[in-house]
Amino acid sequence: MKRRDFLKIGSAATGAMLVGGAVPAEGAEKVKPASEGVGVDGYVKEPSRKIPVIASCDILVAGAGPAGFAAAISAAREGADVILLEMNGFLGGLWTGGSVLPLNCMEARTGSGWKQVVYGVADELAVRLKEMGMSIQPGRSPIVDPEATKHLMRLMVKEAGIRVIYYAKACEITKSGDRIESVLIESKSGRSAIKAKYFVDTTGDGDLFYWAGENYRYVKHHIGAMWRVGNLQEDNDHGSMTPIKGVGLMHTNGEYDQDGLDVFNMSRLNDSLRQYMWDKTQELRSKRGCEEAFLLETPPMLGVRVTRVLDSLRNVSMTDALENRTYDDVVGIAGVDIDVEIDGNKHIVSERPQWQIPLRALLPRKTPNLTVAGRCFGYEHDITYDAREIATCMVTGQAAGAAAARALLDRSAVQATDPAKVQATLRSQGVKI
Ligand SMILES: Cc1cc2nc3c(=O)[nH]c(=O)nc-3n(C[C@H](O)[C@H](O)[C@H](O)COP(=O)(O)OP(=O)(O)OC[C@H]3O[C@@H](n4cnc5c(N)ncnc54)[C@H](O)[C@@H]3O)c2cc1C
């Protein structure tokens, strides 16, 4: 397929794939459920109450997936006092908690082959996992072991002096003017608040920018699962293996057009996907070398690909990527997935150059002390596959953390941050831009 043809199809697909869109005025939206799909059976009134402030910091990073991890490390390495907030009891988000083990998008495809384009925190992790013998490279993307990845992320977060608060779900924000003042959390300690000067939204679902009243695109996508099976023989017909001997990886794309923020839909999918994982693992036993296979783990997190995507100061697109668009405020070089998505299906195209991520794609339009990274930063639908892969999430995370740290030093709005200073910070952290 020629680039020209692809662009035509890609932009047609973009229009067709969008659902939802910009939110209505702040306030009106606040009393609505998070998702249009959730039925509402009347309302109850929550009594107003005082919320205790249990911690404060310079920069609060909400969500400890690949993006949040990289953001926290980046900001802490610049001397900021960082809290990393996570509703689960482990680091890594979908990478470790969704068994999404292939680290995609470290590379880009030129005419002659693939070359590594992602460096910085993502590369540090990849190298250290390889040194531990906890990543294998059967194809282009390394496949990691989730427990080793969780362990290493925890060590790196400790090394950087980051405070991690686990089992705490951000459930609202308070504001002072346009600025976010605190994030309210719900945990077994009750509802409480954490104050910070700057915030990074790496929740994957854009929870913070949603509460802040930013505009966004609402996407329904495939919701599927990846899971691990044990007891595979060295020589087997299944194929996808992990670094642990005898442990393989399975995958289903799942149903398309699924709402990842609708609690009833997620409950339904949770049930059907866990049944599917069980059944498929039994079927696997009919393959050679898999006769003794068993279901080792259904992952804690279901495979929600995309929900809210920020309407940023500059949303990047596949057209930008394929036309090698460059930006004065570039803060990340991203690699590519093997395929591109057209009408919800993957297609292979031959030219997939590296692409640039501008700082503006990580910046909301209104909130002066918030940056956004990971699968909910500002991009168009046609580049979804490249934009939300794990390496890209770490690229945007590292940049969003560096931008917040820079704004903190300059006491400026993130939108007024000097991109050259953010670039200098990132270069000093080993990022190649
Ligand atoms: C089925 C499936 C297969 C995939 N396959 C691949 C693949 O092979 N290779 C690849 O590179 N990528 C793959 N991806 C994409 C990739 O896994 C994700 O896009 C990536 O992990 C997103 O990283 P993130 O940090 O933005 O968000 P997430 O990984 O979703 O992390 C978000 C974190 O924030 C936490 N969080 C969310 N809300 C709150 C809150 N309110 N308060 C506190 N914490 C919160 C979550 O618990 C989580 O830890 C796949 C995705 C899916 C669903």
The ligand as a MOL file (V3000), in Angstrom:
LIG
                    3D

  0  0  0     0  0            999 V3000
M  V30 BEGIN CTAB
M  V30 COUNTS 53 58 0 0 0
M  V30 BEGIN ATOM
M  V30 1 C -5.0270 -6.7570 25.3930 0
M  V30 2 C -3.9150 -5.7660 25.2100 0
M  V30 3 C -2.7660 -6.1390 24.5420 0
M  V30 4 C -1.7200 -5.2390 24.3860 0
M  V30 5 N -0.5740 -5.6610 23.7740 0
M  V30 6 C 0.5070 -4.8650 23.8070 0
M  V30 7 C 1.7780 -5.3570 23.3830 0
M  V30 8 O 1.9020 -6.5170 22.9770 0
M  V30 9 N 2.8410 -4.5150 23.4580 0
M  V30 10 C 2.7310 -3.2210 23.8950 0
M  V30 11 O 3.7480 -2.5050 23.9290 0
M  V30 12 N 1.5430 -2.7320 24.3100 0
M  V30 13 C 0.4440 -3.5180 24.3000 0
M  V30 14 N -0.7430 -3.0450 24.7670 0
M  V30 15 C -0.8560 -1.6360 25.1770 0
M  V30 16 C -0.2250 -1.3130 26.5370 0
M  V30 17 O -0.2650 -2.4250 27.3940 0
M  V30 18 C -0.9320 -0.1600 27.2510 0
M  V30 19 O -1.3920 0.7990 26.3420 0
M  V30 20 C 0.0190 0.4960 28.2410 0
M  V30 21 O 0.2710 -0.3900 29.3020 0
M  V30 22 C -0.5790 1.7880 28.7870 0
M  V30 23 O 0.2670 2.2990 29.7580 0
M  V30 24 P -0.2480 3.4620 30.6930 0
M  V30 25 O 0.7970 3.6970 31.7280 0
M  V30 26 O -0.7020 4.6000 29.8820 0
M  V30 27 O -1.5860 2.8770 31.3540 0
M  V30 28 P -1.8600 1.5380 32.1620 0
M  V30 29 O -0.9090 0.4730 31.8190 0
M  V30 30 O -3.3110 1.2880 32.0010 0
M  V30 31 O -1.5600 1.9830 33.6700 0
M  V30 32 C -2.4020 2.8730 34.3520 0
M  V30 33 C -2.1490 2.6870 35.8490 0
M  V30 34 O -2.9100 3.6580 36.5800 0
M  V30 35 C -3.6180 3.0130 37.6190 0
M  V30 36 N -4.8340 3.7990 37.8090 0
M  V30 37 C -5.8330 4.0100 36.9160 0
M  V30 38 N -6.7450 4.8300 37.4260 0
M  V30 39 C -6.3360 5.1580 38.6740 0
M  V30 40 C -6.8790 5.9660 39.7050 0
M  V30 41 N -8.0220 6.6200 39.5360 0
M  V30 42 N -6.1930 6.0710 40.8600 0
M  V30 43 C -5.0260 5.3940 41.0590 0
M  V30 44 N -4.4660 4.5900 40.0980 0
M  V30 45 C -5.1150 4.4950 38.9330 0
M  V30 46 C -3.8810 1.6090 37.1070 0
M  V30 47 O -4.0960 0.7090 38.1760 0
M  V30 48 C -2.5860 1.3210 36.3410 0
M  V30 49 O -1.5830 0.8020 37.1790 0
M  V30 50 C -1.8290 -3.9160 24.9040 0
M  V30 51 C -2.9860 -3.5340 25.5830 0
M  V30 52 C -4.0170 -4.4260 25.7370 0
M  V30 53 C -5.2260 -3.9720 26.4800 0
M  V30 END ATOM
M  V30 BEGIN BOND
M  V30 1 1 1 2
M  V30 2 1 2 3
M  V30 3 2 2 52
M  V30 4 2 3 4
M  V30 5 1 4 5
M  V30 6 1 4 50
M  V30 7 2 5 6
M  V30 8 1 6 7
M  V30 9 1 6 13
M  V30 10 2 7 8
M  V30 11 1 7 9
M  V30 12 1 9 10
M  V30 13 2 10 11
M  V30 14 1 10 12
M  V30 15 2 12 13
M  V30 16 1 13 14
M  V30 17 1 14 15
M  V30 18 1 14 50
M  V30 19 1 15 16
M  V30 20 1 16 17
M  V30 21 1 16 18
M  V30 22 1 18 19
M  V30 23 1 18 20
M  V30 24 1 20 21
M  V30 25 1 20 22
M  V30 26 1 22 23
M  V30 27 1 23 24
M  V30 28 2 24 25
M  V30 29 1 24 26
M  V30 30 1 24 27
M  V30 31 1 27 28
M  V30 32 2 28 29
M  V30 33 1 28 30
M  V30 34 1 28 31
M  V30 35 1 31 32
M  V30 36 1 32 33
M  V30 37 1 33 34
M  V30 38 1 33 48
M  V30 39 1 34 35
M  V30 40 1 35 36
M  V30 41 1 35 46
M  V30 42 1 36 37
M  V30 43 1 36 45
M  V30 44 2 37 38
M  V30 45 1 38 39
M  V30 46 1 39 40
M  V30 47 2 39 45
M  V30 48 1 40 41
M  V30 49 2 40 42
M  V30 50 1 42 43
M  V30 51 2 43 44
M  V30 52 1 44 45
M  V30 53 1 46 47
M  V30 54 1 46 48
M  V30 55 1 48 49
M  V30 56 2 50 51
M  V30 57 1 51 52
M  V30 58 1 52 53
M  V30 END BOND
M  V30 END CTAB
M  END
